[in-house]
Amino acid sequence: MRHSFRSFAFAAVMVACASASAAGTQASASAPWRDARQLVLVLTDGWDATTGTLQRFEIRDGRWQPTTSAAPITVGRNGSAWGQGLHEVQPQGPRKQEGDGRAPAGVFTLGEAFGYAAEADTAMPYRPMHATSYCIDVPDSPLYNRIIDTREQGEAAAKGSTEPMRLDLHNNGDPRYRNGLVIGHNPNATPRGGSCIFAHLWRKPGEATAGCTAMASETMDGLLAWLRPEARPVFVLLPREEYARLVHDWRLPETAP
């Protein structure tokens, strides 16, 4: 199924939708992702690890069941840290901040897909990027943590931003944002809480990111084709030790790699 442009505001809609009620077999009664029926699980070997695995799960017979084997991914160049998402604030561990080189850990909505092409093979809302598309990572900007088009907001709106969304045009053919997904970290745009967090392609295997989750093109292609908005998909990133601590309370998949 192919989709063209839809508003970046879909990410906010997904946050609201994720709080709808459903059976308690998928998460604890208080968890706002309790109605999720698709889950993307990223595990790393510790807070400072820069590599890990990604595996897809969906609810079958009331339980999380894997739909793929685990695939290699990379995260932030300094590892990961607790982000702001659907989960409650955790008592221990590093906290995600703007520019810290860490990928946000926790449970997050998945927003719109994006890329260089006009369309993509996905059921998720898709937004094509242009030379004028930027994600605003300037903490004091009123557009912080939003993807904008300077043809609409004006060139001044992107002043100071280090996140052009057409990396191929701004960085010698860089393929990383050729296909990607918005991860719903810091949906309230808390200043310096961290911005512009995506799942995207890696430039080369094993290369860490500035705070996103990067993967091979075949992993991304499979992910985009599999995701369904009506399944309320969530993205979970955790170090393995934290996963072992939270797997039962958060009703996460028991058969993690």
C-alpha positions as CSV (number, residue, x, y, z in Angstrom):
1,M,0.0,0.0,0.0
2,R,1.4,3.4,-1.0
3,H,0.9,6.7,0.8
4,S,2.0,10.2,0.1
5,F,2.3,13.3,2.3
6,R,0.5,13.6,5.6
7,S,1.1,16.0,8.5
8,F,3.9,15.6,11.0
9,A,1.1,16.1,13.6
10,F,0.3,12.4,13.2
11,A,3.0,11.7,15.8
12,A,0.9,13.6,18.4
13,V,-2.2,11.7,17.4
14,M,-0.3,8.5,17.9
15,V,0.6,9.6,21.5
16,A,-3.1,10.2,22.2
17,C,-4.3,7.0,20.5
18,A,-1.8,4.9,22.5
19,S,-3.7,5.5,25.7
20,A,-6.9,3.8,24.6
21,S,-8.0,0.8,26.7
22,A,-7.5,-2.8,25.8
23,A,-6.9,-6.3,27.3
24,G,-4.4,-6.5,30.1
25,T,-2.5,-9.4,28.4
26,Q,-0.3,-6.9,26.5
27,A,0.8,-4.6,29.3
28,S,0.1,-3.7,32.9
29,A,-3.3,-2.0,33.5
30,S,-1.6,1.4,33.9
31,A,0.6,1.2,30.8
32,P,-0.6,3.5,28.0
33,W,0.7,1.1,25.4
34,R,-1.6,-1.7,26.7
35,D,-3.5,-1.7,23.4
36,A,-0.4,-2.0,21.2
37,R,-0.5,-5.0,18.9
38,Q,2.8,-4.5,17.1
39,L,6.1,-3.9,19.0
40,V,9.6,-3.1,17.7
41,L,12.1,-4.2,20.3
42,V,15.7,-2.9,20.3
43,L,18.1,-4.4,22.9
44,T,21.7,-3.4,23.7
45,D,24.2,-4.8,26.1
46,G,24.4,-1.8,28.4
47,W,23.9,2.0,28.7
48,D,27.2,2.7,26.9
49,A,26.7,0.0,24.1
50,T,26.5,1.4,20.6
51,T,25.3,-1.8,18.9
52,G,22.3,-4.1,19.5
53,T,19.5,-6.0,17.9
54,L,16.1,-5.2,16.5
55,Q,13.2,-7.7,16.4
56,R,9.5,-7.3,15.5
57,F,6.7,-8.8,17.6
58,E,2.9,-8.8,17.3
59,I,0.1,-10.1,19.5
60,R,-1.1,-13.6,18.6
61,D,-3.3,-15.6,20.9
62,G,-3.0,-13.0,23.6
63,R,0.8,-13.1,23.7
64,W,3.7,-11.3,22.0
65,Q,5.1,-13.5,19.3
66,P,8.2,-12.8,17.1
67,T,7.6,-12.2,13.5
68,T,11.3,-12.0,12.5
69,S,14.7,-13.0,13.8
70,A,16.8,-10.3,15.4
71,A,18.7,-8.0,13.1
72,P,21.8,-5.9,13.9
73,I,21.4,-2.2,14.6
74,T,23.4,0.7,16.0
75,V,22.3,3.4,18.5
76,G,24.0,6.6,19.8
77,R,27.7,7.0,19.8
78,N,27.6,7.2,23.6
79,G,25.0,4.5,24.0
80,S,21.5,5.2,25.4
81,A,19.7,7.0,28.2
82,W,16.2,7.2,29.5
83,G,14.0,9.2,27.2
84,Q,10.6,10.8,27.5
85,G,7.9,8.6,26.1
86,L,5.0,6.5,27.2
87,H,6.8,5.0,30.2
88,E,7.0,6.4,33.7
89,V,10.2,8.2,34.9
90,Q,12.7,5.6,36.0
91,P,14.6,6.0,39.3
92,Q,18.1,5.0,38.0
93,G,20.2,5.4,34.9
94,P,21.3,8.2,32.6
95,R,18.7,10.8,31.3
96,K,18.5,11.8,27.6
97,Q,19.6,15.4,26.9
98,E,20.0,17.4,23.7
99,G,23.4,16.7,22.1
100,D,24.5,13.9,24.4
101,G,25.0,11.3,21.7
102,R,22.6,8.8,23.4
103,A,19.6,7.1,22.0
104,P,16.4,7.5,24.1
105,A,15.5,4.3,26.1
106,G,11.9,3.4,27.1
107,V,8.6,2.9,25.2
108,F,7.6,5.3,22.5
109,T,5.0,5.8,19.8
110,L,6.0,5.4,16.2
111,G,5.0,8.4,14.1
112,E,5.1,9.0,10.4
113,A,7.5,7.5,7.9
114,F,9.7,9.8,5.8
115,G,12.2,9.6,3.0
116,Y,13.7,10.9,-0.2
117,A,11.1,9.4,-2.6
118,A,7.7,10.8,-3.3
119,E,6.1,7.6,-2.0
120,A,7.0,4.6,0.1
121,D,5.8,1.0,0.4
122,T,4.2,1.4,3.8
123,A,0.8,1.7,5.4
124,M,2.2,4.3,7.8
125,P,1.6,7.9,7.0
126,Y,4.5,9.0,4.8
127,R,6.1,12.4,4.3
128,P,8.5,13.0,1.4
129,M,11.5,15.2,2.4
130,H,12.8,18.1,0.3
131,A,15.9,20.3,0.2
132,T,13.9,22.7,2.4
133,S,13.0,20.1,5.0
134,Y,14.6,20.4,8.5
135,C,14.1,18.9,11.9
136,I,14.6,21.6,14.4
137,D,17.1,20.7,17.2
138,V,17.5,24.3,18.5
139,P,16.2,24.0,22.1
140,D,14.9,27.6,22.4
141,S,13.0,27.5,19.1
142,P,9.2,27.3,19.2
143,L,9.5,24.6,16.5
144,Y,11.9,22.4,18.6
145,N,11.6,18.7,17.8
146,R,9.5,19.3,14.7
147,I,10.1,18.6,11.1
148,I,9.4,21.8,9.1
149,D,9.6,23.0,5.5
150,T,11.2,26.4,5.1
151,R,9.0,27.1,2.1
152,E,6.1,27.3,4.6
153,Q,7.8,28.6,7.8
154,G,10.5,30.7,6.2
155,E,14.3,30.2,6.1
156,A,14.7,31.9,9.5
157,A,12.8,29.1,11.2
158,A,15.7,26.6,10.4
159,K,18.4,28.9,11.6
160,G,20.9,27.0,13.8
161,S,19.4,23.6,13.0
162,T,21.9,20.8,12.3
163,E,19.3,18.4,10.9
164,P,18.5,18.8,7.2
165,M,16.3,16.0,6.2
166,R,17.7,15.6,2.7
167,L,21.1,14.5,3.8
168,D,21.8,13.3,0.2
169,L,21.6,16.9,-1.0
170,H,23.3,18.5,2.0
171,N,26.0,15.9,2.6
172,N,27.3,14.4,-0.6
173,G,24.7,11.7,-1.3
174,D,24.4,10.6,2.4
175,P,21.7,7.7,2.3
176,R,20.8,7.7,6.0
177,Y,17.4,9.4,5.7
178,R,16.4,7.8,2.5
179,N,13.9,5.8,4.5
180,G,13.0,6.4,8.2
181,L,10.5,6.6,10.9
182,V,9.8,9.2,13.6
183,I,10.2,7.9,17.1
184,G,8.0,9.7,19.6
185,H,10.6,10.8,22.0
186,N,10.0,14.1,23.9
187,P,6.5,14.7,22.4
188,N,6.0,17.8,24.6
189,A,9.2,19.3,23.2
190,T,10.7,19.9,26.6
191,P,13.7,22.2,25.9
192,R,17.0,20.3,25.8
193,G,15.1,17.0,26.4
194,G,16.4,15.7,23.1
195,S,15.0,16.1,19.6
196,C,14.8,14.6,16.1
197,I,14.9,10.9,17.1
198,F,14.4,8.5,14.2
199,A,14.8,5.0,13.0
200,H,16.8,5.4,9.8
201,L,19.4,3.6,7.6
202,W,23.0,3.3,8.5
203,R,25.7,4.7,6.3
204,K,27.8,1.7,6.9
205,P,27.3,-1.4,9.2
206,G,28.3,-0.7,12.8
207,E,28.5,3.0,12.5
208,A,26.9,4.7,15.6
209,T,24.5,7.6,15.4
210,A,24.0,10.9,17.1
211,G,21.0,9.4,19.1
212,C,18.9,7.5,16.6
213,T,18.6,3.8,15.8
214,A,20.2,2.9,12.5
215,M,19.9,-0.3,10.5
216,A,20.4,-2.0,7.1
217,S,18.1,-1.1,4.2
218,E,16.5,-4.6,4.2
219,T,15.7,-4.3,7.9
220,M,14.1,-0.9,7.3
221,D,12.2,-2.1,4.2
222,G,10.7,-5.0,6.1
223,L,9.8,-2.8,9.1
224,L,8.0,-0.2,6.9
225,A,6.1,-2.9,5.0
226,W,5.0,-4.6,8.3
227,L,3.8,-1.7,10.4
228,R,0.1,-0.9,10.5
229,P,-1.2,2.3,12.2
230,E,-4.3,0.5,13.4
231,A,-2.1,-1.9,15.4
232,R,-0.9,1.0,17.6
233,P,2.8,0.1,17.1
234,V,5.3,1.0,19.8
235,F,9.1,1.2,19.8
236,V,10.9,-0.2,22.8
237,L,14.6,0.4,23.4
238,L,16.3,-1.0,26.5
239,P,19.6,-2.2,27.7
240,R,19.3,-5.9,28.5
241,E,19.6,-5.5,32.2
242,E,16.8,-3.0,32.3
243,Y,14.8,-5.3,30.0
244,A,15.1,-8.2,32.5
245,R,14.0,-5.9,35.3
246,L,10.9,-4.6,33.5
247,V,9.8,-7.4,31.2
248,H,7.1,-8.6,33.5
249,D,5.8,-5.3,34.8
250,W,5.7,-3.8,31.3
251,R,4.4,-7.1,29.8
252,L,7.1,-7.1,27.2
253,P,7.9,-10.1,24.9
254,E,9.2,-13.0,26.9
255,T,11.1,-14.5,24.0
256,A,13.6,-11.6,23.4
257,P,16.9,-12.5,21.7
